[in-house]
């Protein structure tokens, strides 16, 4: 056993970084708004660059921007000097990340941006650095102590850079009114992609609908219910509008004299429905949280069913 207090160290590091984040939030000023407007107005891409740990942060910022609707890419500052400057176009904006602002490898990108009048945004702790003096806008991060005692290993500074990059990305997505549907288009895979799929993406179409008319004898309605295997049958009027639904549960509850009735006499009026544009995750919530709970929903447009969604479809799509 030793006297080393891992929990104490962890809490100290988190407190140091949290304090620095609070300081940066309080110091945020009009230069942040200027940076957002420059990025928003870009007709090309946001080119993020940097070296070392700041370079890794720049790559992360580019990824976050791209995934939230702002076209962005990463260019390694060193590789830029060996041909990758050609990846930066006249309509782009350069976002350069460097704690000191004196990183030698950034010199060629800075010169290139100035030569071709490409907007340059600096993210640095030293506003009067070489990078800061060359930039159109300087986003200053607090020159706070790094979290490691007696070492200058990038910790607090990279946390601040990442957080400021996140702030830019969120401000931009809200500036352009980026929607969950658009986010889903950029995230088709994984759990997140599944949660952002719409009902229309996973529903069964018109050809699979179990539908009968209100005058249909129950014997025929039961055959339709059994054939389509959704555990229900919809009842529509002559114009195709959904009037009600008959479920397996309705059959059990009304078994006495069931075959003497027609579908319109047995159906439950006003069944739960959803539009095809609803997020699949919202449809699941509608199934379970709005009484009575159900395992199937008709998808309607202008009161007419255009599809059907079963809880198993949500399960297969990875929503659950």
URBELQUI-V328354 format. One line per field, one symbol per residue. phi: phi as a letter, one per 40 degrees, with the letter a starting at -180 (. if undefined). Layout:
# URBELQUI-V328354
phi = ???
This chain:
# URBELQUI-V328354
phi = .bccbccccdcccccccccccccccccdbccccccccccccccbbcbcaibgcccccdcccdcccccbgbdaabbccccdcbhcdcccccccbcbbbaccgbccccdccccccccbfcdbbbbacbcccdccccccbbcccdccccccdgbbcdbdccccccccccccccccccccgcbdccccccbcbgcccccbccdccbcccdccccbbccccdcdcccccdcccgbgaacbbcccgcccaabbdcccccbccgdccbbdccccccfccbbcccccdcccccccccccccababcbbbfgbcbaabbdccccccgcc
